[in-house]
Amino acid sequence: MMKNTPVWFKALTLALIAIMGFIAGKEFYELRHYQESVVVSPAFTEKIMLSDYLPSLKGTWGDTPIYVFDSGVPGGSALILGGSHPYEPATMLAAYMIAENISVEKGKVYVAPVANRSANTLGMLGNAYPMFYHLETPFGTKQYKIGDRNTNPLDQWPDPFVYVHYPSGQNLAYQDLRNFNRTWPGKENGSLTERISYAFMELVRNEKIDIFVDFHEASLMYPVVDTYVAHDLSMDIAILAQMNLDTFKFPMKAEASPKKLRGLSHREVGDYSIDPELAKELYAAEEFTNAKNDYSEKLKIIEKSSHQTLVVLMETLEPFIERVAGRVDEDLMLIGFDEFIQTAADKRLLFAKYDTREGITMPIDIDGRGGYVVKGAPMYYRVARHMEGTLEVINMMNLLFPERELLITYPGFHDIMEAGTKKGNEAIGDFLHDPAKSDPKRVFFQ
């Protein structure tokens, strides 16, 4: 600014900067501190915190609530994760809906609706998308966050020039040190994101979780969209579940977890969900020996374990994060209509079935239910996929591993789709509960 600029102009400029800074800061603060409500089902037994398994997380934005539903009848156990990447919000909404509606007849279920809580405290920088999306319910409008893919830089910074995955030593993209699904199996004294992964691994190992289901959403041009990705031990249940879903419910694929792509839940949780003492041995073997390059060496340790978790990651389509999408707004998140994605579909460039004109017709189930026409990728459809996909892999686990039998119920694909076909996304509200009229002991804000 020139020396002869009037004082009043300088003062006005500073005032405008201060006002814009205040407005922006207010929005950042609101997104970081906004709390979503959940009314857990009558099957609820207790709320625990992730820091119970790694005390160094206590008081950080990496600590997150986990809701436990214990039937009191010995049986299998499940850990369900939403919000590994909070810019995939159907994953968190599906986890909330499970927590609000689940009934457990046998076994125990752990639900973590927002696995990486820090990543749910900001939007993806530079993407200029809304902070929230809104759903109409019988008790008013509910507001939910649209978070980021990675841990908030306010909580973990700076990024390294190259992220070296622990314990494999594999070099990954620098920002992936803040990507919760690239830091498994975690590191006890590592970065915040590594410690979040490690704490979940401690939960899995110490509670001897039988099946671990990790919810994700994906770009329609990503080959693994609408897919189960399964660890070796879980491939049979994933393939059987995929065939059932693809034949009777909705389009679904199944893929095997790659052994040499490191840091992802479907590989690392499966390998490291072994007896705690053996897990320490496996960490050391990968860090200091050739086990990182020779999977047969890892298997020698893994196969000595008395228990190993079945691990499945599940992807569903999300136009909101598609690279070729046009305007990225709340309608794209909730309805999923986009002319550019439709053009890509017309040119057969997508790996998911997508049609905004005539829609995609779902299969007919053996009981005659089904045949729903889905246009775009509405939120209710994506949530229904996650909820039904979880039930299906648990059913297959019960079939192939009867010693891990877990008996649960909650609204499935047909329940949600029948309502959604009539009411659109308002149907989701039929499966949510009014915090103001619910038992305060079952109402939580996070």
C-alpha positions in Angstrom: 0.0 0.0 0.0 1.4 3.4 -1.0 2.8 5.8 1.7 0.3 8.5 0.7 -2.8 6.2 1.0 -5.3 7.9 3.3 -5.5 6.6 6.9 -9.2 6.0 6.6 -8.7 3.7 3.6 -6.1 1.7 5.5 -8.4 1.4 8.4 -11.3 0.4 6.2 -9.2 -2.3 4.5 -8.1 -3.7 7.9 -11.7 -3.7 9.1 -12.9 -5.6 6.0 -10.1 -8.2 6.4 -11.0 -8.6 10.1 -14.7 -9.1 9.2 -13.9 -11.7 6.5 -11.5 -13.4 8.9 -14.2 -13.5 11.6 -16.8 -14.9 9.3 -14.4 -17.6 8.0 -13.2 -18.4 11.5 -16.7 -18.7 12.8 -17.5 -21.3 10.1 -14.3 -23.2 10.8 -15.1 -23.2 14.5 -18.7 -24.3 13.9 -17.7 -27.3 11.8 -14.9 -28.4 14.2 -17.2 -28.3 17.3 -20.6 -29.2 15.9 -22.0 -32.3 17.5 -24.2 -34.9 15.9 -26.9 -36.8 17.9 -27.5 -40.5 18.1 -30.2 -42.3 20.0 -28.9 -45.8 20.5 -31.3 -48.8 20.4 -32.6 -50.5 23.6 -29.9 -53.2 22.9 -27.3 -50.7 24.0 -25.2 -51.7 27.0 -22.3 -49.2 27.3 -20.3 -46.4 25.6 -16.6 -46.8 25.6 -13.9 -44.5 24.2 -11.1 -45.4 21.8 -8.6 -44.1 24.4 -9.6 -47.0 26.7 -7.3 -49.0 24.4 -4.5 -46.4 24.1 -4.5 -43.7 26.8 -2.3 -41.3 24.8 -5.4 -40.5 22.7 -7.4 -39.2 25.7 -8.2 -35.5 25.3 -7.2 -35.5 21.6 -9.4 -35.2 18.5 -8.4 -38.8 17.8 -10.5 -40.1 20.6 -13.9 -41.3 19.5 -17.0 -42.9 21.1 -17.7 -46.6 20.5 -21.2 -48.0 21.2 -21.5 -51.5 22.6 -24.5 -53.8 22.2 -24.1 -57.0 24.2 -26.8 -59.6 24.2 -25.4 -61.3 27.2 -25.5 -64.6 25.3 -22.0 -65.9 24.3 -21.5 -65.7 20.6 -19.5 -63.9 17.9 -18.5 -60.3 18.0 -18.4 -57.5 15.3 -16.7 -54.1 15.0 -18.4 -51.8 12.5 -16.6 -48.7 11.4 -18.1 -45.6 9.8 -16.2 -42.4 9.1 -12.8 -43.9 8.2 -13.0 -41.1 5.6 -15.6 -38.6 6.8 -16.0 -37.1 3.3 -17.8 -40.3 2.7 -20.8 -39.5 5.0 -23.1 -42.4 4.0 -20.7 -44.5 6.0 -21.3 -42.5 9.2 -25.1 -42.3 8.6 -25.2 -46.1 8.1 -23.4 -46.7 11.3 -25.7 -44.3 13.2 -28.7 -46.1 11.8 -27.3 -49.4 12.8 -26.7 -48.0 16.3 -30.2 -46.6 16.5 -32.0 -49.8 15.3 -29.9 -52.9 16.2 -31.2 -55.8 18.2 -28.7 -58.5 19.3 -29.9 -61.9 20.1 -26.5 -63.6 20.4 -23.0 -62.1 20.7 -21.8 -58.6 20.9 -21.5 -55.6 18.4 -19.2 -52.6 18.6 -20.2 -49.6 16.5 -17.8 -46.7 15.9 -19.8 -44.2 13.7 -16.9 -41.8 13.2 -13.6 -43.7 13.3 -11.4 -40.7 12.5 -13.0 -38.0 14.5 -10.4 -35.4 13.6 -11.1 -35.8 9.9 -14.7 -34.9 10.6 -13.8 -31.5 11.9 -13.1 -29.8 8.6 -13.9 -30.1 4.9 -11.4 -31.0 2.2 -9.3 -27.9 1.7 -9.7 -26.3 -1.7 -12.8 -28.3 -2.7 -15.3 -25.7 -1.8 -18.1 -28.0 -0.8 -20.8 -27.6 1.9 -20.0 -28.1 5.6 -23.3 -30.0 6.2 -26.1 -31.9 4.6 -29.6 -32.0 5.9 -32.3 -34.7 6.2 -36.0 -34.2 6.9 -37.3 -36.4 9.6 -40.7 -36.6 11.4 -39.2 -34.6 14.3 -37.6 -31.9 12.2 -34.4 -31.3 10.1 -31.3 -33.2 11.1 -27.9 -31.8 10.2 -24.8 -33.9 9.5 -21.2 -33.0 8.7 -19.4 -33.5 5.5 -15.8 -34.0 6.6 -12.4 -34.5 5.0 -10.6 -37.6 3.8 -7.6 -37.0 6.1 -6.9 -36.0 9.7 -7.2 -32.3 10.4 -3.8 -30.5 9.9 -4.5 -28.7 13.2 -4.2 -32.0 14.9 -1.2 -33.5 12.9 1.3 -31.4 11.1 3.6 -31.1 9.2 3.3 -33.8 6.6 6.6 -35.6 5.8 8.2 -35.4 2.3 7.6 -39.1 2.0 5.4 -41.2 4.3 7.2 -44.4 5.4 4.6 -46.9 6.4 5.2 -48.7 9.7 6.2 -51.5 10.1 6.6 -52.4 6.4 8.8 -49.5 5.5 6.9 -49.1 2.2 7.0 -45.5 0.8 3.6 -43.9 0.4 2.3 -40.4 -0.6 3.2 -37.8 2.0 -0.4 -36.9 2.8 -1.2 -40.5 3.5 0.3 -40.2 7.0 -3.0 -38.4 7.8 -5.1 -41.0 5.9 -6.6 -43.3 8.5 -6.9 -46.1 5.8 -3.1 -46.0 5.1 -1.8 -46.2 8.6 -3.0 -49.6 9.7 -1.9 -51.6 11.8 -0.8 -48.4 13.5 2.0 -47.4 15.8 1.7 -47.0 19.6 3.9 -43.9 19.8 3.4 -42.7 16.2 1.5 -39.8 14.7 -2.1 -39.1 15.8 -3.5 -41.1 12.8 -1.1 -44.0 13.4 -2.2 -44.1 17.1 -5.9 -44.1 16.1 -5.2 -47.2 13.9 -3.2 -48.8 16.7 -5.9 -48.2 19.3 -8.5 -49.9 17.0 -6.1 -52.8 16.6 -5.8 -53.1 20.3 -9.6 -53.2 20.6 -9.7 -55.9 17.9 -7.0 -58.0 19.5 -8.1 -57.7 23.1 -11.8 -58.2 22.5 -11.1 -61.0 20.0 -13.4 -59.4 17.4 -14.7 -62.1 15.0 -15.7 -59.9 12.1 -14.5 -56.3 11.2 -16.5 -54.3 8.7 -15.0 -51.0 7.4 -17.5 -48.7 5.5 -16.3 -46.6 2.6 -17.6 -44.7 -0.4 -15.8 -44.4 -3.8 -15.6 -42.5 -7.0 -17.6 -44.1 -9.8 -14.5 -44.2 -11.9 -12.6 -46.2 -9.3 -12.5 -49.9 -10.2 -13.2 -51.1 -6.7 -16.5 -49.1 -6.3 -19.5 -51.2 -5.2 -17.2 -53.9 -4.0 -16.3 -56.0 -1.0 -12.5 -56.1 -0.5 -11.6 -59.0 1.7 -8.6 -60.4 3.5 -7.6 -64.0 2.6 -9.4 -65.5 5.6 -12.6 -63.6 4.6 -12.7 -64.3 0.9 -15.2 -67.1 1.1 -17.7 -65.1 3.1 -17.2 -62.1 0.9 -17.8 -64.0 -2.3 -20.9 -65.8 -1.0 -22.3 -62.5 0.2 -21.5 -60.8 -3.1 -23.2 -63.5 -5.1 -26.3 -63.2 -2.9 -26.4 -59.4 -3.1 -25.7 -59.2 -6.8 -28.4 -61.8 -7.5 -31.2 -60.7 -5.2 -30.5 -57.2 -3.9 -28.1 -54.8 -5.7 -25.0 -54.7 -7.9 -22.0 -55.9 -6.0 -18.5 -57.2 -6.7 -15.7 -58.8 -4.5 -12.0 -58.4 -4.6 -9.1 -59.9 -2.8 -6.9 -57.7 -0.5 -3.5 -57.2 -2.2 -0.6 -58.4 0.0 1.8 -55.7 -1.1 -0.3 -52.6 -0.9 0.3 -51.7 2.7 -1.6 -49.7 5.3 -5.2 -50.6 4.4 -7.6 -52.1 6.8 -8.5 -55.2 4.8 -4.9 -56.3 4.8 -3.4 -55.1 8.0 -6.3 -55.7 10.4 -6.6 -59.2 9.0 -2.8 -59.9 9.5 -2.4 -58.2 12.9 -5.7 -59.3 14.6 -3.8 -62.1 16.2 -2.9 -63.0 19.8 -1.3 -59.8 21.4 2.1 -61.5 22.0 2.2 -62.8 18.5 1.3 -59.3 17.2 4.4 -57.9 18.9 6.5 -60.6 17.2 4.9 -59.8 13.8 5.6 -56.1 14.2 9.3 -56.9 14.9 9.5 -59.4 12.1 8.3 -56.8 9.5 10.5 -54.1 10.9 13.7 -56.0 11.2 13.6 -59.0 8.9 12.6 -60.0 5.4 9.0 -60.8 6.5 8.0 -57.4 5.0 8.8 -58.8 1.5 8.1 -62.5 2.0 4.5 -63.1 3.1 5.2 -66.8 3.8 7.4 -65.6 6.7 4.5 -63.6 8.1 2.2 -66.5 7.8 4.5 -68.6 10.0 3.7 -66.2 12.9 0.0 -65.5 12.0 -0.8 -69.2 11.8 0.3 -69.8 15.4 -2.5 -67.5 16.7 -5.5 -68.9 18.5 -7.7 -66.2 16.9 -7.8 -64.1 13.8 -10.5 -61.6 12.7 -12.5 -61.8 9.5 -12.0 -58.5 7.7 -14.1 -56.9 5.0 -14.0 -53.4 3.6 -17.1 -52.3 1.7 -17.3 -49.6 -1.0 -20.4 -47.9 -2.4 -20.7 -45.3 -5.1 -20.5 -41.6 -4.2 -20.9 -39.0 -7.0 -20.0 -36.2 -4.6 -16.3 -37.2 -4.7 -16.2 -38.0 -8.4 -13.4 -36.1 -10.2 -15.5 -35.2 -13.3 -18.6 -34.0 -11.4 -19.9 -30.5 -12.0 -21.3 -28.4 -9.2 -20.4 -30.1 -5.8 -23.3 -29.1 -3.6 -25.7 -30.6 -1.1 -28.0 -32.0 -3.9 -25.1 -33.9 -5.4 -24.5 -35.4 -2.0 -28.1 -36.4 -1.3 -29.5 -37.2 -4.8 -26.4 -37.8 -6.9 -27.5 -36.4 -10.2 -24.7 -35.0 -12.4 -24.7 -34.4 -16.1 -20.9 -34.9 -16.4 -21.0 -38.2 -14.6 -23.9 -39.2 -16.8 -21.9 -38.4 -19.9 -19.1 -40.6 -18.4 -21.6 -43.4 -17.9 -22.8 -43.0 -21.5 -19.2 -43.5 -22.7 -18.9 -46.6 -20.4 -16.1 -45.0 -18.3 -17.7 -45.9 -14.9 -17.2 -49.0 -12.8 -20.6 -48.5 -11.1 -24.1 -48.7 -12.6 -25.4 -45.2 -12.8 -28.3 -43.6 -14.7 -30.1 -40.4 -14.0 -32.6 -40.8 -16.9 -34.2 -44.2 -16.8 -32.5 -45.4 -13.6 -31.0 -48.8 -12.7 -33.5 -51.6 -11.8 -32.6 -53.7 -8.8 -33.1 -57.5 -8.8 -36.1 -59.3 -7.5 -35.5 -61.2 -4.3 -36.7 -64.7 -3.6 -39.6 -63.4 -1.5 -40.8 -61.1 -4.4 -39.5 -57.9 -2.9 -37.2 -55.7 -5.0 -37.3 -54.3 -8.5 -36.7 -50.8 -7.2 -35.6 -48.2 -9.8 -32.6 -46.1 -8.6 -31.9 -42.9 -10.4 -28.5 -41.3 -9.6 -27.1 -42.3 -6.3 -29.5 -41.1 -3.5 -28.3 -41.2 0.1 -31.0 -43.7 1.2 -29.7 -46.2 -1.4 -26.1 -45.9 -0.4 -27.0 -46.3 3.3 -29.1 -49.3 2.5 -26.2 -51.0 0.7 -23.9 -50.7 3.7 -26.5 -51.9 6.1 -27.5 -54.9 4.0 -23.9 -55.7 3.0 -23.0 -55.9 6.7 -25.9 -58.3 7.5 -24.9 -60.5 4.5 -21.3 -61.0 5.5 -22.4 -61.7 9.1 -24.9 -64.3 7.8 -22.1 -65.9 5.7 -19.8 -65.9 8.7 -22.5 -67.7 10.7 -22.8 -70.3 7.9 -19.0 -71.0 7.4 -17.8 -70.3 11.0 -20.7 -71.5 13.2 -18.4 -71.2 16.3 -18.5 -67.4 15.7 -22.3 -67.2 15.4 -23.6 -63.6 15.8 -27.4 -63.0 15.6 -28.5 -59.5 14.9 -31.3 -57.7 13.3 -32.0 -54.1 12.1 -33.7 -52.6 9.0 -32.3 -54.1 5.8 -32.2 -53.2 2.2 -35.8 -53.8 1.4 -37.1 -52.0 4.4 -35.1 -48.8 3.5 -35.7 -49.1 -0.3 -39.4 -49.6 0.0 -39.7 -46.4 2.0 -37.1 -44.6 -0.1 -38.9 -45.4 -3.3 -42.0 -43.6 -2.0 -40.4 -40.8 0.1 -36.9 -40.3 -1.2 -34.3 -39.4 1.4 -37.0 -38.5 3.9 -37.4 -42.2 4.4 -34.1 -42.2 6.4 -36.0 -40.2 9.0 -38.3 -43.1 9.6 -35.3 -45.0 11.1 -34.0 -42.2 13.3 -35.3 -41.2 16.7 -36.1 -37.9 18.3 -33.4 -37.1 20.9 -35.9 -34.7 22.7 -38.4 -37.6 23.2 -36.0 -40.4 23.9 -34.6 -41.8 27.1 -31.7 -39.4 28.0 -29.6 -42.5 28.9 -29.7 -43.5 25.3 -29.0 -40.1 23.7 -25.4 -39.1 22.9 -23.8 -36.2 21.1 -20.5 -36.5 19.3 
